[in-house]
């Protein structure tokens, strides 16, 4: 014996309307927050009173002169 689950048409329409409402409300709220709040990602600003003498990052170290074996000896 199995169970029969009956879902009415008004319930399905209500779920679609609720989903669209949450989508549009969230999109409008997110767009409003973008305009009012600054993004926290990125390079931090120096503290007040600090002198930024070196604003560039040091260059990466030179690559090593040796390389990884290519396994041609194993063939």
CNS distance restraints for C-alpha pairs under 8 A (distance, minus, plus):
assign (resid   7 and name CA) (resid  11 and name CA) 6.80 0.50 0.50
assign (resid   7 and name CA) (resid  12 and name CA) 7.35 0.50 0.50
assign (resid   8 and name CA) (resid  12 and name CA) 6.61 0.50 0.50
assign (resid   9 and name CA) (resid  13 and name CA) 6.28 0.50 0.50
assign (resid  10 and name CA) (resid  14 and name CA) 6.03 0.50 0.50
assign (resid  11 and name CA) (resid  15 and name CA) 6.18 0.50 0.50
assign (resid  12 and name CA) (resid  16 and name CA) 6.38 0.50 0.50
assign (resid  13 and name CA) (resid  17 and name CA) 6.20 0.50 0.50
assign (resid  14 and name CA) (resid  18 and name CA) 6.01 0.50 0.50
assign (resid  15 and name CA) (resid  19 and name CA) 6.08 0.50 0.50
assign (resid  16 and name CA) (resid  20 and name CA) 6.20 0.50 0.50
assign (resid  17 and name CA) (resid  21 and name CA) 5.99 0.50 0.50
assign (resid  18 and name CA) (resid  22 and name CA) 6.15 0.50 0.50
assign (resid  19 and name CA) (resid  23 and name CA) 6.15 0.50 0.50
assign (resid  20 and name CA) (resid  24 and name CA) 6.15 0.50 0.50
assign (resid  21 and name CA) (resid  25 and name CA) 5.96 0.50 0.50
assign (resid  22 and name CA) (resid  26 and name CA) 5.90 0.50 0.50
assign (resid  23 and name CA) (resid  27 and name CA) 6.14 0.50 0.50
assign (resid  24 and name CA) (resid  28 and name CA) 6.15 0.50 0.50
assign (resid  25 and name CA) (resid  29 and name CA) 6.12 0.50 0.50
assign (resid  26 and name CA) (resid  30 and name CA) 5.97 0.50 0.50
assign (resid  27 and name CA) (resid  31 and name CA) 6.21 0.50 0.50
assign (resid  28 and name CA) (resid  32 and name CA) 6.24 0.50 0.50
assign (resid  29 and name CA) (resid  33 and name CA) 6.23 0.50 0.50
assign (resid  30 and name CA) (resid  34 and name CA) 6.28 0.50 0.50
assign (resid  31 and name CA) (resid  35 and name CA) 6.66 0.50 0.50
assign (resid  32 and name CA) (resid  36 and name CA) 6.51 0.50 0.50
assign (resid  33 and name CA) (resid  37 and name CA) 5.71 0.50 0.50
assign (resid  34 and name CA) (resid  38 and name CA) 7.10 0.50 0.50
assign (resid  34 and name CA) (resid  39 and name CA) 7.92 0.50 0.50
assign (resid  46 and name CA) (resid  50 and name CA) 6.42 0.50 0.50
assign (resid  46 and name CA) (resid  51 and name CA) 7.99 0.50 0.50
assign (resid  46 and name CA) (resid  52 and name CA) 7.14 0.50 0.50
assign (resid  71 and name CA) (resid  75 and name CA) 7.34 0.50 0.50
